[in-house]
Amino acid sequence: MPTYNFAAGPATLPRLVLEQVQRELLDYQGSQLSILEISHRSPVFQEIYQQAKERLLQLMGLSADEYTPLFLQGGGTLQFTMVPLNLARDHHRVAYADTGHWSARAIEEAKKLPDLTVDVVTEAGPDFAHIPAVPDLPADTYDYLHITTNNTIMGLAYQDLPQTAVPLVGDLSSNFLGQTYDFSSFDLIYAGAQKNLAPAGVTIVVVKNDYLTEDHGLPSMLNYPALAKKESALNTPPVFQIYFANLVLKWLKEQGGVQAMDELNRQKAGLVYDYLDQSKLFFNRVAPDSRSLTNIPFTTGEADLDQRFIKEAAAAGLVNLKGHRLVGGMRASLYNAMPLAGAVALRDFMHQFEQEI
C-alpha cells in the first residue's frame, strides 16, 4: 500500500530526487566524500551553488542582470525582519495585506522596528473566506507592499497579483514554483524551502539588483548587499539543503517547469475541491476564486468525526492530514512532489468514509 504524505511542511519531496540523494550520500560524484562533509568553499560546492542560482532564475523567467538569488538561513520568519530593515529606506512607511496567520506574523514583526510606519491596507476578514482587493497605492507613498501569496492555514491564495505602483514584496513560501505568477512583478521574493524545494534549513530570497548597490550598514547577517557580495556565505551556508534544492530545481525543469507544475497542481486540487463541493459531510469555507492550489483545509464540523477521519485515513496510507492547531479539522497539502495518484487516493477515501457514516 503506498503512503502519501499530506503534511504542510516539512513536506513530501520528489521520490526521484530522494533516490539520487541516497545514491550520492556516501560518495558525491566520485569524491569519496559525503555531500554532508564537503566544504562550502570547495569547487564542488561552488558548482552546485552556481547551478542552483542559474536554474532558479531560469524557472522564474528572470535575468541575472536584474535579480540575484540568495540562499539564506533563519527561515521565512527572519525575512519578516530583514525585508523592512533593508527595503524601508525612502519613506519609512510600508504596506501589508493581511490574508491569514503568516501575513499577520510578518506584520507583527515589522511593527517591532523603530521609526517605521506599518499600514495594513487590506484584510481578509474574520472568516478568511476570500482574498480582498488591494486599494490603489500611489507611487512614492510606501517603500513596498507585502503580500503572502498562499496562506497554508486558511487555504487562501492570490490567483492574480495586485497591480500596484509601489514595489511589491512576496512571501511565496507555500506555493513557490508551484503556481504561475509574473515573477518580474516583484521587487523581492522570499520562500522557506521546506514545502516545495528542499528539507528545512534554507530560505530562498530573490531580490532586484537595485537593492544591492548600497550598503546601509546593517549587521552583516541581516544585510542583503553583504550577503550577495559573499554569495550567501558570510558564514557556513546550509550545504546539504542547497544541494538538495539544486536537484529539485533540475527535477522541476524536467517536469516542464512552473507552468507544468501549475497545471498539475490545478488538476490535483480540482479533484479534491470538486468532491468537497458536492459532499454532504465535508466542506471547505474558502470562496472558489480564492482557493489555494497547495493547501486545502476541510472539516466535517464535528471534532470527534474529524479525528476519526484522520485516524482511519492514516491507516489507509494517507498521513499527516490533521489541520493546523489554530483551526482544527483536516488539511491536505498538495505540493509539487505530491503525485496525482495521491489526490485521487484522498478523494476516493473521502468518498468511502462518507458512504460508511
Phi, psi and omega per residue, in radians:
M1 nan 2.162 3.116
P2 -1.209 2.665 3.060
T3 -1.977 2.289 3.119
Y4 -2.029 2.212 -3.056
N5 -1.726 1.927 -3.103
F6 -1.726 0.367 -3.110
A7 -1.107 2.600 -3.110
A8 -1.403 -0.274 3.104
G9 2.456 2.295 -0.073
P10 -0.923 2.568 -2.899
A11 -2.251 3.135 3.128
T12 -1.063 2.521 -3.105
L13 -2.137 2.709 -3.097
P14 -1.043 2.230 -3.106
R15 -1.016 -0.730 -3.129
L16 -1.083 -0.655 3.117
V17 -1.217 -0.758 3.103
L18 -1.020 -0.706 -3.139
E19 -1.175 -0.662 3.094
Q20 -1.164 -0.739 3.099
V21 -1.049 -0.735 3.118
Q22 -1.042 -0.766 -3.134
R23 -1.131 -0.635 -3.020
E24 -1.644 -0.076 -2.964
L25 -1.088 -0.692 -3.096
L26 -1.536 -0.406 -3.099
D27 -2.595 1.705 -3.086
Y28 -1.395 1.915 3.054
Q29 0.850 0.796 3.053
G30 1.337 0.162 -3.123
S31 -1.363 -0.230 -3.032
Q32 1.110 0.339 3.054
L33 -2.194 2.543 3.007
S34 -1.270 2.627 3.030
I35 -1.041 -0.431 3.116
L36 -1.256 -0.252 -3.097
E37 -1.848 -0.205 -3.003
I38 -1.266 2.392 3.135
S39 -1.173 2.486 3.081
H40 -1.239 -0.191 3.105
R41 -1.780 0.043 -3.118
S42 -1.332 2.676 3.045
P43 -1.009 -0.556 -3.141
V44 -1.067 -0.859 -3.131
F45 -1.254 -0.626 3.123
Q46 -1.037 -0.634 3.082
E47 -1.143 -0.754 3.094
I48 -1.034 -0.812 -3.081
Y49 -1.090 -0.804 -3.132
Q50 -1.155 -0.677 3.067
Q51 -1.035 -0.797 -3.111
A52 -1.071 -0.766 3.109
K53 -1.044 -0.836 -3.091
E54 -1.147 -0.754 -3.133
R55 -1.136 -0.693 -3.129
L56 -1.098 -0.864 -3.140
L57 -1.092 -0.677 3.133
Q58 -1.103 -0.785 3.134
L59 -1.096 -0.564 -3.103
M60 -1.546 -0.097 -3.125
G61 1.213 0.563 -3.100
L62 -1.983 2.755 -3.121
S63 -1.846 2.481 3.065
A64 -1.151 -0.307 3.074
D65 -1.238 -0.352 -3.084
E66 -2.010 -0.500 -3.041
Y67 -2.295 2.619 3.053
T68 -2.192 2.201 3.015
P69 -1.467 2.476 3.029
L70 -2.163 2.546 3.107
F71 -2.073 1.723 -2.925
L72 -1.962 3.130 3.106
Q73 -2.047 3.002 3.109
G74 1.714 -0.048 3.095
G75 1.248 3.053 3.045
G76 -1.058 -0.477 -3.105
T77 -1.076 -0.686 3.103
L78 -1.143 -0.530 3.112
Q79 -1.168 -0.406 3.061
F80 -1.005 -0.521 3.125
T81 -1.675 -0.729 -3.084
M82 -1.100 -0.664 -3.109
V83 -1.041 -0.974 3.134
P84 -1.148 -0.597 3.114
L85 -1.031 -0.713 -3.054
N86 -1.558 -0.574 -2.975
L87 -1.773 -0.391 -3.081
A88 -1.493 1.273 -2.980
R89 -1.960 -0.521 -3.037
D90 -1.634 -0.876 -3.051
H91 -1.806 -0.306 -3.059
H92 0.932 0.636 3.135
R93 -2.529 2.270 -3.054
V94 -2.310 2.685 -3.104
A95 -2.044 2.452 3.141
Y96 -2.293 2.459 2.961
A97 -1.725 2.152 -3.110
D98 -1.719 1.850 -3.114
T99 -2.145 0.310 3.115
G100 2.728 -3.008 -3.016
H101 -0.992 -0.808 -3.015
W102 -1.318 -0.557 3.024
S103 -1.191 -0.628 3.087
A104 -1.117 -0.648 3.089
R105 -1.145 -0.699 3.104
A106 -1.090 -0.720 3.108
I107 -1.105 -0.792 -3.129
E108 -1.007 -0.767 -3.111
E109 -1.234 -0.694 3.125
A110 -1.080 -0.633 -3.115
K111 -1.192 -0.258 3.115
K112 -1.349 -0.260 -3.092
L113 -1.422 2.401 3.136
P114 -1.282 2.711 3.037
D115 1.018 0.592 3.110
L116 -2.328 2.213 3.061
T117 -1.640 2.174 -3.116
V118 -1.996 1.992 -3.140
D119 -1.876 2.209 3.006
V120 -1.543 1.859 -2.974
V121 -1.596 -0.218 3.070
T122 -2.799 2.566 -3.112
E123 -2.352 2.581 -3.120
A124 -1.306 -0.310 -3.100
G125 1.603 2.906 -3.022
P126 -1.149 -0.427 -3.103
D127 -1.563 -0.214 3.135
F128 0.836 0.872 -3.092
A129 -1.710 -0.304 -3.123
H130 -2.679 2.757 3.062
I131 -1.407 2.129 -3.117
P132 -1.394 2.724 3.077
A133 -1.230 2.594 3.067
V134 -1.649 2.238 3.142
P135 -1.180 2.846 3.063
D136 -1.107 2.259 3.114
L137 -2.050 1.894 -3.092
P138 -1.050 2.584 3.061
A139 -1.039 2.676 3.106
D140 1.128 0.519 3.036
T141 -1.990 -0.688 -3.106
Y142 -2.196 2.634 3.041
D143 -1.262 -0.493 3.056
Y144 -2.966 2.833 2.913
L145 -1.915 2.228 -3.130
H146 -1.852 2.249 3.029
I147 -2.205 2.703 2.975
T148 -1.906 1.910 -2.959
T149 -1.151 -0.488 -3.116
N150 -2.521 2.234 3.128
N151 -1.853 1.972 -2.980
T152 -1.153 -0.547 -3.010
I153 -1.407 -0.842 -3.098
M154 -1.513 -0.349 3.110
G155 1.379 0.578 3.082
L156 -1.834 2.594 3.097
A157 -2.613 2.582 2.987
Y158 -1.299 2.200 3.009
Q159 -1.505 -0.571 3.078
D160 -2.286 2.494 3.139
L161 -1.297 2.541 3.087
P162 -1.154 2.477 3.051
Q163 -1.528 2.105 -3.049
T164 -2.523 2.617 3.138
A165 -1.542 -0.107 3.128
V166 -1.803 2.786 3.134
P167 -0.983 2.448 -3.085
L168 -1.855 2.249 3.075
V169 -2.029 2.378 -3.121
G170 -2.279 2.291 2.891
D171 -1.552 1.867 -3.088
L172 -1.872 0.373 -2.949
S173 -0.883 -0.751 -2.958
S174 -1.778 0.013 2.946
N175 -2.377 0.445 -3.117
F176 -1.087 2.157 3.124
L177 1.101 0.308 3.107
G178 -2.073 -0.057 3.138
Q179 -2.524 2.370 -3.068
T180 -1.335 2.212 2.968
Y181 -2.355 2.831 2.954
D182 -1.428 1.630 -3.046
F183 -1.109 -0.396 3.120
S184 -1.254 -0.138 3.056
S185 -1.285 -0.327 -3.088
F186 -1.595 2.518 2.934
D187 -1.524 -0.535 3.094
L188 -2.627 2.404 3.068
I189 -2.188 2.432 2.962
Y190 -2.359 2.687 -3.088
A191 -2.780 2.134 2.923
G192 -1.115 2.437 -2.984
A193 -1.447 -0.193 -2.890
Q194 -1.363 0.161 3.096
K195 -1.955 -0.763 -3.028
N196 -2.210 0.022 -2.949
L197 -2.364 -0.607 -3.006
A198 -2.953 3.005 2.980
P199 -1.107 2.796 3.126
A200 -1.016 2.532 3.078
G201 2.336 -0.163 3.070
V202 -2.383 2.500 3.107
T203 -2.134 2.287 -3.136
I204 -1.577 2.287 2.976
V205 -2.180 2.258 3.048
V206 -2.115 1.992 -2.964
V207 -2.207 2.501 3.065
K208 -1.091 2.433 -3.097
N209 -1.087 -0.392 3.112
D210 -1.003 -0.516 -3.112
Y211 -1.472 -0.027 -3.070
L212 -1.883 0.042 -3.047
T213 -1.471 -0.424 -3.076
E214 -2.182 2.204 3.109
D215 -1.616 2.096 -3.080
H216 -1.605 0.194 3.052
G217 1.360 0.384 3.082
L218 -1.234 2.783 3.005
P219 -0.907 2.443 -2.918
S220 -0.943 -0.766 -3.054
M221 -1.314 -0.101 3.082
L222 -1.947 0.220 -2.900
N223 -2.009 1.837 -3.104
Y224 -0.996 -0.821 3.130
P225 -1.038 -0.707 3.138
A226 -1.165 -0.701 3.130
L227 -1.188 -0.689 3.121
A228 -1.161 -0.697 -3.140
K229 -1.058 -0.597 -3.119
K230 -1.720 0.282 3.098
E231 0.929 0.813 3.095
S232 1.146 0.288 -3.026
A233 -2.167 0.809 2.976
L234 -1.134 -0.598 2.929
N235 -2.224 -3.057 -3.110
T236 -1.150 2.055 3.135
P237 -1.326 2.899 3.117
P238 -1.327 1.497 -2.998
V239 -0.988 -0.860 -3.067
F240 -1.093 -0.767 -3.110
Q241 -1.134 -0.652 3.108
I242 -1.200 -0.717 3.046
Y243 -1.006 -0.804 -3.127
F244 -1.136 -0.773 3.122
A245 -1.050 -0.678 3.119
N246 -1.070 -0.700 3.108
L247 -1.187 -0.678 3.115
V248 -1.173 -0.674 3.083
L249 -1.075 -0.701 3.071
K250 -1.100 -0.771 3.116
W251 -1.068 -0.749 3.129
L252 -1.051 -0.747 3.112
K253 -1.081 -0.719 -3.141
E254 -1.159 -0.484 3.112
Q255 -1.370 -0.168 -3.134
G256 2.004 0.072 3.079
G257 1.462 -2.936 -3.033
V258 -1.116 -0.679 -3.135
Q259 -1.069 -0.754 3.122
A260 -1.145 -0.666 3.109
M261 -1.158 -0.711 3.089
D262 -1.013 -0.818 -3.125
E263 -1.113 -0.745 3.117
L264 -1.149 -0.753 -3.129
N265 -1.135 -0.611 3.071
R266 -1.169 -0.641 3.111
Q267 -1.155 -0.798 3.133
K268 -1.100 -0.877 -3.118
A269 -1.101 -0.657 -3.141
G270 -1.052 -0.683 3.102
L271 -1.025 -0.776 -3.087
V272 -1.295 -0.810 -3.138
Y273 -1.101 -0.694 3.132
D274 -1.054 -0.691 3.113
Y275 -1.201 -0.774 -3.139
L276 -1.030 -0.673 -3.079
D277 -1.205 -0.424 3.127
Q278 -1.822 -0.107 -3.099
S279 -1.247 2.553 3.034
K280 -1.718 -0.028 -3.120
L281 -1.941 -0.860 -3.073
F282 -1.704 2.664 3.033
F283 -2.646 2.744 3.085
N284 -2.162 2.368 -2.986
R285 -1.543 -0.167 -2.977
V286 -1.468 2.389 3.090
A287 -1.069 2.466 -3.076
P288 -0.936 -0.587 -3.093
D289 -1.394 -0.021 -3.135
S290 -2.156 0.165 -3.026
R291 -1.313 2.452 3.079
S292 -1.277 2.496 3.008
L293 -1.425 -0.378 -2.967
T294 -1.923 -0.355 -3.113
N295 -2.343 1.972 -3.048
I296 -2.042 1.770 3.044
P297 -1.431 2.511 3.087
F298 -2.715 2.879 -3.076
T299 -2.751 2.840 2.974
T300 -1.616 -0.255 -3.051
G301 1.578 -0.075 3.116
E302 -2.184 2.087 -3.036
A303 -1.029 -0.740 -3.118
D304 -1.133 -0.686 -3.139
L305 -1.236 -0.631 3.056
D306 -1.046 -0.783 -3.134
Q307 -1.120 -0.657 3.090
R308 -1.104 -0.746 3.126
F309 -1.075 -0.813 -3.120
I310 -1.042 -0.758 -3.127
K311 -1.150 -0.810 -3.101
E312 -1.242 -0.581 3.082
A313 -1.125 -0.736 3.126
A314 -1.077 -0.701 3.108
A315 -1.125 -0.413 3.126
A316 -1.626 0.123 3.098
G317 1.594 0.185 3.110
L318 -1.896 1.656 -2.916
V319 -1.839 2.777 3.070
N320 1.085 0.791 3.099
L321 -1.673 0.015 -3.132
K322 -1.145 2.345 3.132
G323 -1.233 2.913 3.119
H324 -1.108 2.567 -3.061
R325 -1.055 -0.416 -3.128
L326 -1.279 -0.443 -3.063
V327 -2.170 -0.289 3.131
G328 1.243 -2.754 -3.138
G329 1.139 -2.554 -3.133
M330 -2.142 2.810 3.058
R331 -2.603 2.217 3.079
A332 -1.871 2.038 3.097
S333 -1.724 2.114 -3.021
L334 -2.013 1.116 -3.106
Y335 -1.239 3.084 -3.033
N336 -0.918 -0.675 -3.054
A337 -1.362 -0.175 3.083
M338 -1.280 2.087 3.138
P339 -1.255 2.801 3.082
L340 -0.983 -0.618 -3.141
A341 -1.039 -0.529 3.105
G342 -1.164 -0.740 3.099
A343 -1.161 -0.677 3.093
V344 -1.090 -0.783 -3.128
A345 -1.088 -0.696 3.117
L346 -1.138 -0.836 3.124
R347 -1.015 -0.785 -3.105
D348 -1.139 -0.657 3.130
F349 -1.216 -0.682 3.082
M350 -1.025 -0.755 3.114
H351 -1.094 -0.791 3.141
Q352 -1.076 -0.782 -3.130
F353 -1.076 -0.764 -3.123
E354 -1.128 -0.650 3.129
Q355 -1.134 -0.507 -3.064
E356 -1.531 -0.236 -3.117
I357 -1.360 nan nan
